[in-house]
């Protein structure tokens, strides 16, 4: 179920990237898409209700199983990269605003 | 020497260079020379990082780096070109030393890694460096579009990688290739392959994922032009080529669709270059067509000729973008007509540009001809007559627009155009033009290597 929700978020973000013309809204859409992807990554490590956190302890004798720790490590890295990209995107957005005094791509007359 | 230095040292130097901004460009040159020394003294093989099991079959955890002849050629191209571009721009773009170091670390990692998630990380590192390099164009909207396309591409790539991980429980490329061929169910992996192909296709400038290219390369300068059209294109083609050759399984309808996309890329790229009146646009559309040809060769299993084409193309495009971007920076106009007579007072530069252009066209006596002749012969041997017809048609269009461009650049226009090229620029142009000429006439060294330079399948089979 959570995987469908994450794919919905991903597609929603992608849709936002296609329809928006405002630089800030585009960055928000990019983040929504990335969050959908992060939830998807976490969801593949999920192994059921009886699973425990991947920390070595005495509970391993109780027959409990760990959730897959690798997707958690992956998502942590992906989040950091996502934050870096967002920061850079916002810096470029500021530069766009300083140049054109607007965030709307349609209002800019740049031969891009 | 351990090849991990090729990633670690530039990354460390990138951070240090922020503290000593004044000397960043000198640090970059020193690291570039160090990388070349590492390449000379390193040996082919697999490097296991983190002290995990040293047998590749059991290596489900930890990251491995793979250095074979294929990667070595790619690393030589990337590191030498970055060093050359850095030296040429050491005074003009002094502030970009840290970014070039970051690009160096990202691209070296991208070429060396054998781990798919690690590939995503390096894709993002090199991507961020490329966005920052494109800020030197002073066109923030184009840079923003580039960032958006790049971020969407890498997200799709990561989506594909994660789906593959959930199916096979590994991120190690070699182990994954083994698992995929053991499961023998290719229909399940079509979706992740498509997602990863699109993701890398954005950076490799493949049609229709390359809408960012016009804004970035169409406004490029002597730093961003050769870096993105030469170095980045070469590195991304090498990475995509490795995945196309070893990991992706294109069969049946999927193969037809991929081939169609690439053929469209060749034809549309050359047609757009033909119809353009701006020099930088002509060059960038020509790059799009060339990158589609390169991936088409990889799809058809012609690894060695695709590799040579990448190298020849990277060298030619570096010269062409440097010559044109230097001229457009001074004239502040990149219309072909405004650059009429550029070579009248720059005969040596004109000659080297002409040799690079003729090599891209594939004319005899130049390395482009040897490569084109060989891959067309190999395609004929494989019975791919339609592809040969498309490539020849594209070459014809390419020949027309490049000769038209050369004629205008050589013949004097209404104005007396004078552009000064520094001695160091001329030396680089001459060295590259000579190498294109030498290997065009003496092609024996090219025949010494074959498709076995890519050893991934060997590692998969033999461990």
Interface residues (C-beta under 8 A of the other chain):
Chain A: X10 X14 X17 X23 X26 X30 X33 X34 X37 X40 X41 X44 X70 X71 X74 X77 X78 X81 X84 X85 X88 X89 X92 X93 X95 X96 X99 X100 X105 X108 X110 X111 X112
Chain B: X117 X120 X121 X124 X128 X131 X132 X135 X139 X140 X141 X142 X143 X144 X145 X147 X148 X151 X152 X155 X158 X159 X162 X165 X166 X171 X214 X215 X218 X219
